[in-house]
Amino acid sequence: MISEHQADVAVIGGGTAGMVAYRQARKHAERAVLIEGQQFGTTCARVGCMPSKLLIAAADAAHHARHAEQFGIVVHEVGIDGKAVLERVRRERDRFVGGVLKSVERIPASDRLEGMARFEDAHTLRVGDGHWVRADRVVIATGSRTHVPDFLKAAGKRLVTSDDVFEWADLPESVAVFGPGVIGLELGQALARLGVRVRMFGVGGAIGPIRDEEIRQIALETFNEEFPLDPDATVESINETEGGVEITFVEDGTERTECFDYLLAATGRRPNVDSLGLEHTGLALDDHGMPLFDPWTMQCGDSHIFIAGDANNHLPLLHEAADEGGIAGTNAGRWPKVRVGHRRTPLAVVFSDPQIATAGLTIQEVDERCRGCYEVGSVDFSDQGRSRVMGQNRGLLRVYGEHGSGRFMGAEMFGPAAEHIGHLLAWSAQQGMKVADMLDMPFYHPVIEEGLRTALRDLNHKLRLGPEMTDRCMECGPGS
């Protein structure tokens, strides 16, 4: 039986961005529907942020036990019960998913549709085999899926993605990880600390989101102390074998072959827009079939269609997805009164050990914005007081400030408590604070944040302010 629905706003996708968009649209529109093609429950809760942090927590517990001897604590043997580790990951993961599903259940059943949505025209959606939705406005919030390059498919049945890891019944003996991005670093290091033999391969030299070369170098050295990581690897061949996957690669000029139980493709995610029938909407699409949109309003061109969250591949982070969903839902609900939404200062964290954090502008963006009129302050955590007390004295923080104005612009960090220091730095950047004003804030003793103060002092000492600016800085101007 075919059912027809009329809506002011149709939201495609029941993840983080979609649920926020639906709620915001309902504040301004009488009739909104939320369409989910597979299963409700966000990427973060099911296969992303939360299960990965559960695995990391277990890995950190094992790591701390192994290194307790530095404090005079003798642990004779650290045993890893892989089945128990993964059972806890799934048990707690399911609790998080359950919380999301409870919030979905609070949405009226008449406003929820299940089935894959496809545009028949700019205002008409076919949902599964049984529903047609006629919508005045549409929000695309279809999320993303794991992306596997074709050359990795030679691993056959031994090829897994991050979605698969959390469904393992037990930990394997060995894993080859392809992709030292956020997902690869977090899962690869966690598996290594849980006793899995790990080797990591990359392309192009990147390490996570790091853009500062000095930080990238110390991160590369540190990770290689735990497991082999080649961020620009030469891989000659990948072959599925009876017992696993065989990988031939070049190391230090010598060809080597190693066998692993699995090949984990941590090679990014792809927006779920290719099956939406966007060609029927009249929207302008790029060479990859992605709609062109305004990141401040989430509007596609000047149309009644908006796109938010991982579906637009702009800033695939949960807090950004929530913000974008709010902007898209509000503008769809208020259509045609479209307004610029509030976008926060960029903040990203990798939950490796040491952690990685980026806040504000990257060093390349600072250089472009300030036209070379900037300075860098830094602190090496190897001799930082609290870090040494905790035995976590490894890492580097670099902070960027603008000559003339003395304004703090951004930072990158690889070191202890980066998830917390990154927040302080992002807040400071969003407030437009000057480095001198940041130094006027309270710093307790002894805390890791004293390392931040050291870096800010170094930066403040180097900055040229006001009348002391060079001619070049005078050309840039304080607010450029």
Protein Blocks (a to p, Z undefined) as FASTA:
>chain_A
ZZddddfbdcedjbfklmmmmmmmmmmpfbdcdddfkbgcifklmmmmmmmmmmmmmmmm
mmmmmmmmmnopacfbacddfklmmmmmmmmmmmmmmmmmmmmmmpcfklpccdddddfb
fmbccehjlbccddfbdcddebpaddddfklmmnmmmpccfklmmmpfbdcfbdcdehja
fklmmmmmmmmmnopacddddehhiacjbfbfklmmmmmmmmmmmoccdfbbcdfbdcdd
fklccddddeehiacddddfbdcdfebjaddfklnopmmnopacdfkopacddfklopgh
jbfbdcehjlnomagcfklmmmmmmmmmmmmmmocbdcdddddddddddfbdcddddehj
afklmmmmnnopacdddddfklgfklmmnopagcdddddddehjlpafbdcdddehklmm
mmmmmmmmmnopafklmmmpccddddfklmmmmmmmmmmmmpcghjlpcfklmmnopmZZ
